[in-house]
């Protein structure tokens, strides 16, 4: 059975805020995608991936703030 994680209203309360869930073959790929996103906007990064029983690959959820640019 799939575990559904709800998105808190605060995570998307204003324009420019987003929740992104990455589905990837492995941890390395999921974290590489997170790094690509972090180069373009402010990210509250995930520190681990999750696996759903019976489903292929891994998932990673991170939170974006498109209103800000990351520190150089």
C-alpha positions in Angstrom: 0.0 0.0 0.0 1.3 3.4 -1.0 2.0 5.9 1.9 0.5 9.3 0.9 2.3 12.2 2.4 0.1 15.3 2.5 1.4 18.7 1.4 1.1 21.3 4.2 -0.7 24.6 3.1 2.3 26.6 4.3 4.5 24.9 1.7 2.4 26.4 -1.2 0.8 29.4 0.6 2.2 32.0 -1.8 3.0 32.3 -5.5 6.6 31.1 -6.1 6.5 28.3 -3.4 6.4 24.7 -4.6 6.8 21.2 -3.5 8.6 18.9 -5.9 8.7 15.1 -5.7 11.4 13.5 -7.8 11.0 9.9 -8.9 14.4 8.4 -9.9 16.1 5.0 -10.5 18.5 5.5 -7.5 19.6 7.9 -4.7 22.4 9.3 -6.8 20.1 10.4 -9.6 17.5 11.9 -7.2 20.1 13.9 -5.3 21.6 15.1 -8.6 18.2 16.5 -9.6 17.9 18.2 -6.3 21.3 19.9 -6.9 20.2 21.1 -10.3 17.1 22.7 -8.7 19.2 24.3 -6.0 21.4 26.0 -8.6 18.4 27.9 -9.9 16.3 28.7 -6.8 16.3 28.3 -3.0 15.6 24.7 -1.9 14.9 23.2 1.4 16.7 20.0 0.6 15.8 16.5 1.5 18.5 14.5 3.2 17.1 11.0 2.3 15.0 9.3 -0.3 12.1 7.0 0.3 11.1 3.7 -1.4 7.6 2.5 -1.9 7.2 -1.3 -1.5 6.4 -2.9 -4.9 7.3 0.3 -6.9 10.6 0.7 -8.8 13.2 3.4 -7.8 13.2 6.0 -5.1 11.4 9.3 -4.4 12.7 12.5 -3.0 10.6 15.5 -1.9 12.0 19.0 -1.6 10.6 22.4 -1.2 11.3 25.3 -3.5 11.1 29.1 -3.2 11.3 30.6 -6.7 11.1 34.1 -5.3 14.7 34.0 -4.1 18.0 33.1 -5.8 20.5 30.9 -4.2 23.6 32.3 -2.6 26.6 32.4 -4.9 
